[in-house]
Amino acid sequence: MIDLEGALTDLAEHLDHPDGHELADTVRDRITANPRHADRCNRRVRALVAVAAAAVFLTTAVVTIGPARQAVADWLGIGGVEIRQGQPVPTGANPVPGSPGPKRPPNASASVDRAQTRVQFHIATARGAGRLLGVGVDRRVPGGLVVLTYDRFTLVELASYRDHLPPVEKTVDPKARIEHVTVNGQPGHWISGAHEVAYLDRSGNFKVDTVRRSGAVLIWEHDGVTFRIEGPVRLAEATRIATTIR
Amino acid sequence: MPSLLVTNDFLPKVGGIQLSDAHLRHSGTLFAPAVYAGDNMDRISDMELVIGARKGDAGAFSALVDRYRVPALRFAYGIAGDEAEDAVQDAFVKAFGKLEGFRADAAFRPWLFTIVANEARNRRRAMSRRSKLELRVRGRAETPDAGADDLAVARDERRRLLDAVAALPDLHREVLALRFFAGLTENETAQVLSCPLGTAKSRLSRALDLLRGALDEEVSL
């Protein structure tokens, strides 16, 4: 009697269907050609295009952020992050050191423990708000910066230094909306719209990070640590996540 | 432009793949598109790629397309024949548009094949008004050390089996294509068909019976 199931499995490998070798390229072309999808799809691609513009911004930032920085009237300070209205942000540029890329260490909680030994503040995690997929530490930022990648959002934490230059600067597109909000009883900002982040390196220069760009971000400070949540598109959701952080 | 000092702490690492410093030297930017290729691809989960795609990484989605290209084409071919490539292409484009709605606790494969199935069905419905489904087996020899006669026999047997599959009602051909052409599990097949596992199993059993009966009938002729 014929092994019908085995014959069908064998048949699958001999079907005369198109090989589809160009499929990924074709799909990518169609996605990027569709304005509805283009914004999401092109974020990273456009980051490459933004490099030249970011270089200009970087030069400007290093020059103007030095002695003249106090004269900039419209900066908003929040813990370790300073926010200012600036030139339109090149598309594709995005926040802070620390790509939230799809990484998953074998044991995320062990990674938190390891990360804790490398930063100078207590790492808080979101409890029950999502699955922790990865932990990254960026020691270029004084005091360290931690990126906790969850399945639906990214949580960034860095130490605040009240008597020093903030280690992170966020330049917000003039068209972007900044709402002053209260997060866990602390003042914060909900920024929706294009923005770009530079960070202060160990040499005291601001560097633009073009790793990614988020549509909206919630920033607040608590107990000497500056928190940032990226990913949620609504303030309510970001605030709800913030309440789980401890 | 000043160069950036990048510590190894934060060189992008995806699924155990450490991107090299060269990736980061691009005009001094910290940005480097992740490279989703190579032997380590199987260590990157679907969910990791979905997260990357959601965050705008086109390379992550292309990796998903490459991962599921062949099973999707095999399945769609079993449903819509020569319309398979267009159906699969449309399905991937639609899947990208729906990624935001994809639940983190769901399995990607059945979710994707549900979309592929819809596209293939639509094309089959449009096609069936014009012509009957025609499916073909590849004509070239696959086993170098086999004799030419053996290969010819194998091709004939496959052709006979495929003709019988093509003649099945759509409902039964679909369950066979999901299970054997795409390689989905019974659970995944049930999810794609939006029916209980028991229903999927009985439909599969019925499809195999019909197929067996068609082959026996052909032999007896």
Chai-1 contact restraints between the chains, C-beta under 6 A:
chainA,res_idxA,chainB,res_idxB,connection_type,confidence,min_distance_angstrom,max_distance_angstrom,comment,restraint_id
A,L4,B,L208,contact,1.0,0.0,6.0,A-B,restraint_1
A,L4,B,R212,contact,1.0,0.0,6.0,A-B,restraint_2
A,A7,B,L161,contact,1.0,0.0,6.0,A-B,restraint_3
A,L8,B,F180,contact,1.0,0.0,6.0,A-B,restraint_4
A,T9,B,F180,contact,1.0,0.0,6.0,A-B,restraint_5
A,L11,B,R158,contact,1.0,0.0,6.0,A-B,restraint_6
A,L11,B,L161,contact,1.0,0.0,6.0,A-B,restraint_7
A,A12,B,R74,contact,1.0,0.0,6.0,A-B,restraint_8
A,A12,B,F180,contact,1.0,0.0,6.0,A-B,restraint_9
A,A12,B,F181,contact,1.0,0.0,6.0,A-B,restraint_10
A,H14,B,V137,contact,1.0,0.0,6.0,A-B,restraint_11
A,H14,B,R138,contact,1.0,0.0,6.0,A-B,restraint_12
A,H14,B,R158,contact,1.0,0.0,6.0,A-B,restraint_13
A,L15,B,R74,contact,1.0,0.0,6.0,A-B,restraint_14
A,L15,B,Y77,contact,1.0,0.0,6.0,A-B,restraint_15
A,D16,B,R136,contact,1.0,0.0,6.0,A-B,restraint_16
A,D16,B,V137,contact,1.0,0.0,6.0,A-B,restraint_17
A,D16,B,R138,contact,1.0,0.0,6.0,A-B,restraint_18
A,H17,B,L73,contact,1.0,0.0,6.0,A-B,restraint_19
A,H17,B,Y77,contact,1.0,0.0,6.0,A-B,restraint_20
A,H17,B,A84,contact,1.0,0.0,6.0,A-B,restraint_21
A,P18,B,E85,contact,1.0,0.0,6.0,A-B,restraint_22
A,G20,B,R69,contact,1.0,0.0,6.0,A-B,restraint_23
A,G20,B,L73,contact,1.0,0.0,6.0,A-B,restraint_24
A,G20,B,E85,contact,1.0,0.0,6.0,A-B,restraint_25
A,L23,B,V65,contact,1.0,0.0,6.0,A-B,restraint_26
A,L23,B,R69,contact,1.0,0.0,6.0,A-B,restraint_27
A,A24,B,S62,contact,1.0,0.0,6.0,A-B,restraint_28
A,A24,B,V65,contact,1.0,0.0,6.0,A-B,restraint_29
A,A24,B,D66,contact,1.0,0.0,6.0,A-B,restraint_30
A,T26,B,Q89,contact,1.0,0.0,6.0,A-B,restraint_31
A,V27,B,V65,contact,1.0,0.0,6.0,A-B,restraint_32
A,V27,B,F92,contact,1.0,0.0,6.0,A-B,restraint_33
A,V27,B,V93,contact,1.0,0.0,6.0,A-B,restraint_34
A,R28,B,A58,contact,1.0,0.0,6.0,A-B,restraint_35
A,R28,B,S62,contact,1.0,0.0,6.0,A-B,restraint_36
A,R30,B,V93,contact,1.0,0.0,6.0,A-B,restraint_37
A,I31,B,F96,contact,1.0,0.0,6.0,A-B,restraint_38
A,H37,B,G97,contact,1.0,0.0,6.0,A-B,restraint_39
A,R40,B,G56,contact,1.0,0.0,6.0,A-B,restraint_40
A,C41,B,A58,contact,1.0,0.0,6.0,A-B,restraint_41
A,R43,B,G56,contact,1.0,0.0,6.0,A-B,restraint_42
A,R44,B,P33,contact,1.0,0.0,6.0,A-B,restraint_43
A,R44,B,G56,contact,1.0,0.0,6.0,A-B,restraint_44
A,R44,B,D57,contact,1.0,0.0,6.0,A-B,restraint_45
A,A47,B,F31,contact,1.0,0.0,6.0,A-B,restraint_46
A,V51,B,S27,contact,1.0,0.0,6.0,A-B,restraint_47
A,V51,B,T29,contact,1.0,0.0,6.0,A-B,restraint_48
A,A55,B,M1,contact,1.0,0.0,6.0,A-B,restraint_49
A,S99,B,P12,contact,1.0,0.0,6.0,A-B,restraint_50
A,G101,B,P12,contact,1.0,0.0,6.0,A-B,restraint_51
A,G101,B,V14,contact,1.0,0.0,6.0,A-B,restraint_52
A,P102,B,V14,contact,1.0,0.0,6.0,A-B,restraint_53
A,P102,B,E48,contact,1.0,0.0,6.0,A-B,restraint_54
A,P102,B,I51,contact,1.0,0.0,6.0,A-B,restraint_55
A,P102,B,G52,contact,1.0,0.0,6.0,A-B,restraint_56
A,K103,B,K13,contact,1.0,0.0,6.0,A-B,restraint_57
A,K103,B,V14,contact,1.0,0.0,6.0,A-B,restraint_58
A,R104,B,E48,contact,1.0,0.0,6.0,A-B,restraint_59
A,V137,B,D9,contact,1.0,0.0,6.0,A-B,restraint_60
A,D138,B,F10,contact,1.0,0.0,6.0,A-B,restraint_61
A,R139,B,T7,contact,1.0,0.0,6.0,A-B,restraint_62
A,R139,B,D9,contact,1.0,0.0,6.0,A-B,restraint_63
A,D151,B,A104,contact,1.0,0.0,6.0,A-B,restraint_64
A,K207,B,L4,contact,1.0,0.0,6.0,A-B,restraint_65
A,D209,B,L30,contact,1.0,0.0,6.0,A-B,restraint_66
A,T210,B,T29,contact,1.0,0.0,6.0,A-B,restraint_67
A,T210,B,F31,contact,1.0,0.0,6.0,A-B,restraint_68
A,V211,B,L30,contact,1.0,0.0,6.0,A-B,restraint_69
A,V211,B,F31,contact,1.0,0.0,6.0,A-B,restraint_70
